Amino acid sequence: MWWIYAILSALFAALTAIFSKVGLANVNSNLATGIRTVVILFVIWTIVLFRSEEKGITMISKHNIIFLVISGITTGLSWIFYFKALQMGEVSKVAAVDKLSLALTILFSVIFLGESLSFKTILGALLIIGGTVVLIWK
């Protein structure tokens, strides 16, 4: 059932790109990212508190905290660069090139997590890389 959540994630990511491009008109990309971040912060903490999930915070290890903080930093940097790219480029191209992250994630999962690769995974990653090159080629 994980794939249902992945498809929903893709759907909302696509809508995010469209709404972000419209929202960025005549707005500094860093300011827009800051506004978006505050909204996300409010939404997720509302969900956490509504479901009483904040009780689990005491069980988070130092190791977990370190990697969640690093993840937060990399997410923030990703959003900053994504919004700047959206402000400067066409959403159809920016969003597609941003998905190069999929191929990079596959590579990093092998290097850092020791995950194995299937032929289909390698082929998919190569197709993503090829598509990215086609989109940015001038």
Backbone hydrogen bonds in HBPLUS format (Angstrom, degrees):
<---DONOR---> <-ACCEPTOR-->    atom                        ^
c    i                          cat <-CA-CA->   ^        H-A-AA   ^      H-
h    n   atom  resd res      DA  || num        DHA   H-A  angle D-A-AA Bond
n    s   type  num  typ     dist DA aas  dist angle  dist       angle   num
A0004-ILE N   A0001-MET O   3.09 MM   3  5.64 148.2  2.19 113.7 121.8     1
A0006-ALA N   A0002-TRP O   3.05 MM   4  6.38 151.5  2.14 145.4 154.3     2
A0007-ILE N   A0003-TRP O   2.88 MM   4  6.02 153.5  1.95 142.2 148.2     3
A0008-LEU N   A0004-ILE O   2.95 MM   4  6.22 160.3  1.99 148.0 153.7     4
A0009-SER N   A0005-TYR O   2.82 MM   4  6.00 150.6  1.91 143.5 152.1     5
A0010-ALA N   A0006-ALA O   2.94 MM   4  6.22 156.0  2.00 144.6 150.5     6
A0011-LEU N   A0007-ILE O   2.87 MM   4  6.15 158.0  1.92 150.9 157.1     7
A0012-PHE N   A0008-LEU O   2.95 MM   4  6.18 168.6  1.96 153.1 155.3     8
A0013-ALA N   A0009-SER O   2.82 MM   4  5.98 148.4  1.92 146.4 156.4     9
A0014-ALA N   A0010-ALA O   2.92 MM   4  6.11 153.7  1.99 147.1 153.5    10
A0015-LEU N   A0011-LEU O   3.04 MM   4  6.38 160.9  2.08 149.0 154.0    11
A0016-THR N   A0012-PHE O   2.80 MM   4  5.93 148.3  1.90 140.4 149.9    12
A0017-ALA N   A0013-ALA O   3.05 MM   4  6.33 153.7  2.12 145.9 151.1    13
A0018-ILE N   A0014-ALA O   3.24 MM   4  6.60 159.7  2.29 149.0 153.5    14
A0019-PHE N   A0015-LEU O   2.89 MM   4  6.09 179.9  1.89 162.3 162.2    15
A0020-SER N   A0016-THR O   2.79 MM   4  5.74 155.2  1.85 148.1 155.9    16
A0021-LYS N   A0017-ALA O   3.04 MM   4  6.13 159.4  2.08 143.7 148.7    17
A0022-VAL N   A0018-ILE O   3.20 MM   4  6.51 162.4  2.24 151.9 155.9    18
A0023-GLY N   A0019-PHE O   2.89 MM   4  6.04 158.1  1.93 145.9 153.0    19
A0024-LEU N   A0020-SER O   2.84 MM   4  5.94 129.9  2.10 146.7 158.9    20
A0025-ALA N   A0022-VAL O   3.36 MM   3  5.80 165.5  2.38 110.9 115.1    21
A0027-VAL N   A0024-LEU O   3.03 MM   3  5.10 155.7  2.09 134.3 126.5    22
A0032-ALA N   A0028-ASN O   2.94 MM   4  6.20 161.0  1.97 155.8 161.7    23
A0033-THR N   A0029-SER O   2.95 MM   4  6.12 151.5  2.03 139.8 147.5    24
A0034-GLY N   A0030-ASN O   2.93 MM   4  6.18 152.8  2.00 144.5 151.9    25
A0035-ILE N   A0031-LEU O   2.96 MM   4  6.29 157.5  2.01 152.5 157.9    26
A0036-ARG N   A0032-ALA O   2.95 MM   4  6.16 167.5  1.97 151.5 155.0    27
A0037-THR N   A0033-THR O   2.90 MM   4  6.04 153.8  1.97 146.4 153.6    28
A0038-VAL N   A0034-GLY O   3.09 MM   4  6.35 155.1  2.15 148.1 153.5    29
A0039-VAL N   A0035-ILE O   3.12 MM   4  6.44 160.0  2.16 152.4 157.6    30
A0040-ILE N   A0036-ARG O   2.96 MM   4  6.24 161.5  1.99 151.4 156.5    31
A0041-LEU N   A0037-THR O   2.85 MM   4  6.03 161.3  1.89 150.0 155.5    32
A0042-PHE N   A0038-VAL O   2.96 MM   4  6.20 161.1  2.00 149.9 154.2    33
A0043-VAL N   A0039-VAL O   2.92 MM   4  6.15 167.3  1.94 155.5 158.9    34
A0044-ILE N   A0040-ILE O   2.93 MM   4  6.06 178.8  1.93 160.9 161.3    35
A0045-TRP N   A0041-LEU O   3.09 MM   4  6.11 162.7  2.13 146.3 151.7    36
A0046-THR N   A0042-PHE O   2.99 MM   4  6.04 146.2  2.11 143.9 153.1    37
A0047-ILE N   A0043-VAL O   3.09 MM   4  6.40 155.7  2.15 148.1 154.2    38
A0048-VAL N   A0044-ILE O   2.87 MM   4  6.15 164.7  1.89 152.3 156.6    39
A0049-LEU N   A0045-TRP O   2.91 MM   4  5.93 167.4  1.93 144.7 148.4    40
A0050-PHE N   A0046-THR O   2.89 MM   4  5.90 158.6  1.94 145.1 151.9    41
A0051-ARG N   A0047-ILE O   3.01 MM   4  6.12 152.2  2.09 149.7 156.0    42
A0053-GLU N   A0048-VAL O   2.88 MM   5  5.04 157.4  1.93 155.5 154.6    43
A0052-SER N   A0049-LEU O   3.11 MM   3  4.83 158.7  2.16  99.8 106.0    44
A0056-GLY N   A0053-GLU O   3.25 MM   3  5.95 162.8  2.28 117.2 120.9    45
A0057-ILE N   A0054-GLU O   3.10 MM   3  5.58 166.8  2.12 117.1 120.3    46
A0059-MET N   A0056-GLY O   3.04 MM   3  5.48 153.9  2.11 112.2 120.3    47
A0060-ILE N   A0057-ILE O   3.37 MM   3  5.55 168.0  2.39 107.2 110.0    48
A0065-ILE N   A0061-SER O   2.96 MM   4  6.29 163.4  1.98 152.4 156.7    49
A0066-ILE N   A0062-LYS O   2.92 MM   4  6.16 164.7  1.94 154.2 157.7    50
A0067-PHE N   A0063-HIS O   3.16 MM   4  6.44 168.0  2.17 152.4 154.8    51
A0068-LEU N   A0064-ASN O   2.82 MM   4  6.00 149.3  1.91 152.3 162.2    52
A0069-VAL N   A0065-ILE O   2.84 MM   4  5.99 156.1  1.89 154.0 159.8    53
A0070-ILE N   A0066-ILE O   2.98 MM   4  6.26 162.2  2.02 148.5 153.6    54
A0071-SER N   A0067-PHE O   2.89 MM   4  5.96 155.9  1.95 137.3 144.6    55
A0072-GLY N   A0068-LEU O   2.85 MM   4  6.07 148.4  1.95 139.5 148.3    56
A0073-ILE N   A0069-VAL O   2.93 MM   4  6.26 153.7  2.00 151.1 157.9    57
A0074-THR N   A0070-ILE O   2.93 MM   4  6.24 165.9  1.95 155.7 159.0    58
A0075-THR N   A0071-SER O   2.83 MM   4  5.98 150.8  1.91 145.7 154.6    59
A0076-GLY N   A0072-GLY O   2.91 MM   4  6.08 161.9  1.95 145.7 150.6    60
A0077-LEU N   A0073-ILE O   2.96 MM   4  6.24 161.2  1.99 151.7 156.6    61
A0078-SER N   A0074-THR O   2.91 MM   4  6.04 156.8  1.96 142.7 149.5    62
A0079-TRP N   A0075-THR O   2.89 MM   4  6.19 162.0  1.92 155.6 159.9    63
A0080-ILE N   A0076-GLY O   2.95 MM   4  6.19 159.9  2.00 150.7 156.2    64
A0081-PHE N   A0077-LEU O   3.03 MM   4  6.25 171.2  2.04 155.8 157.2    65
A0082-TYR N   A0078-SER O   2.82 MM   4  5.91 154.6  1.89 149.4 157.8    66
A0083-PHE N   A0079-TRP O   2.88 MM   4  5.97 166.8  1.90 152.2 154.9    67
A0084-LYS N   A0080-ILE O   3.10 MM   4  6.29 156.0  2.16 143.8 150.7    68
A0085-ALA N   A0081-PHE O   2.91 MM   4  6.08 159.2  1.95 145.8 151.8    69
A0086-LEU N   A0082-TYR O   2.81 MM   4  6.06 157.4  1.86 150.3 157.2    70
A0087-GLN N   A0083-PHE O   2.91 MM   4  6.06 152.7  1.98 144.1 151.2    71
A0088-MET N   A0084-LYS O   3.12 MM   4  6.34 143.3  2.26 142.1 151.3    72
A0088-MET N   A0085-ALA O   3.15 MM   3  5.15 123.9  2.48  94.2 108.2    73
A0089-GLY N   A0085-ALA O   2.75 MM   4  5.75 145.8  1.87 154.4 163.7    74
A0093-LYS N   A0090-GLU O   3.07 MM   3  5.48 129.0  2.34 107.9 120.3    75
A0094-VAL N   A0090-GLU O   2.88 MM   4  6.09 174.5  1.89 165.7 167.5    76
A0095-ALA N   A0091-VAL O   2.94 MM   4  5.75 166.7  1.96 144.6 149.1    77
A0097-VAL N   A0093-LYS O   2.88 MM   4  6.06 167.0  1.90 157.0 160.1    78
A0098-ASP N   A0094-VAL O   2.84 MM   4  5.96 154.2  1.90 150.0 158.1    79
A0099-LYS N   A0096-ALA O   3.07 MM   3  5.27 137.8  2.26  99.1 110.8    80
A0100-LEU N   A0097-VAL O   2.88 MM   3  5.50 161.6  1.92 119.8 123.3    81
A0101-SER N   A0098-ASP O   3.11 MM   3  6.09 169.1  2.12 121.3 124.7    82
A0102-LEU N   A0099-LYS O   2.92 MM   3  5.54 157.4  1.97 114.3 119.9    83
A0103-ALA N   A0100-LEU O   3.05 MM   3  5.42 117.7  2.45 106.6 119.8    84
A0104-LEU N   A0100-LEU O   3.06 MM   4  6.42 162.4  2.09 153.9 159.5    85
A0105-THR N   A0101-SER O   2.74 MM   4  5.83 150.8  1.83 144.4 152.5    86
A0106-ILE N   A0102-LEU O   3.02 MM   4  6.30 153.9  2.09 145.1 151.6    87
A0107-LEU N   A0103-ALA O   3.08 MM   4  6.38 162.6  2.11 148.1 152.1    88
A0108-PHE N   A0104-LEU O   2.81 MM   4  6.05 168.1  1.82 154.9 158.2    89
A0109-SER N   A0105-THR O   2.78 MM   4  5.87 148.2  1.88 146.5 155.2    90
A0110-VAL N   A0106-ILE O   3.27 MM   4  6.54 143.6  2.41 142.9 151.0    91
A0110-VAL N   A0107-LEU O   3.18 MM   3  5.39 129.6  2.45 100.0 112.3    92
A0111-ILE N   A0107-LEU O   3.07 MM   4  6.38 164.2  2.10 151.9 156.3    93
A0112-PHE N   A0108-PHE O   2.77 MM   4  5.67 169.4  1.78 153.1 156.3    94
A0113-LEU N   A0109-SER O   3.10 MM   4  4.96 136.7  2.30 110.2 122.4    95
A0115-GLU N   A0109-SER O   3.12 MM   6  5.71 168.8  2.13 137.2 133.8    96
A0122-ILE N   A0118-SER O   3.03 MM   4  6.32 164.8  2.05 156.0 159.5    97
A0123-LEU N   A0119-PHE O   2.87 MM   4  6.05 166.6  1.88 155.1 159.2    98
A0124-GLY N   A0120-LYS O   2.87 MM   4  5.97 161.7  1.90 145.4 150.9    99
A0125-ALA N   A0121-THR O   2.98 MM   4  6.16 162.1  2.01 148.3 152.8   100
A0126-LEU N   A0122-ILE O   2.94 MM   4  6.17 160.3  1.98 151.4 157.0   101
A0127-LEU N   A0123-LEU O   2.90 MM   4  6.14 153.1  1.98 151.1 158.6   102
A0128-ILE N   A0124-GLY O   2.99 MM   4  6.24 153.3  2.06 147.7 154.9   103
A0129-ILE N   A0125-ALA O   2.94 MM   4  6.21 161.9  1.97 151.2 156.0   104
A0130-GLY N   A0126-LEU O   2.85 MM   4  6.03 160.7  1.89 146.3 152.1   105
A0131-GLY N   A0127-LEU O   2.84 MM   4  6.00 158.1  1.88 146.7 152.5   106
A0132-THR N   A0128-ILE O   2.94 MM   4  6.15 152.1  2.02 147.4 154.9   107
A0133-VAL N   A0129-ILE O   3.00 MM   4  6.30 159.1  2.05 151.6 156.7   108
A0134-VAL N   A0130-GLY O   3.01 MM   4  6.28 159.5  2.06 149.8 155.3   109
A0135-LEU N   A0131-GLY O   3.03 MM   4  6.26 155.8  2.09 145.4 151.5   110
A0136-ILE N   A0132-THR O   3.05 MM   4  6.32 151.1  2.13 151.8 158.8   111
A0137-TRP N   A0133-VAL O   2.93 MM   4  5.79 129.9  2.19 146.6 158.0   112
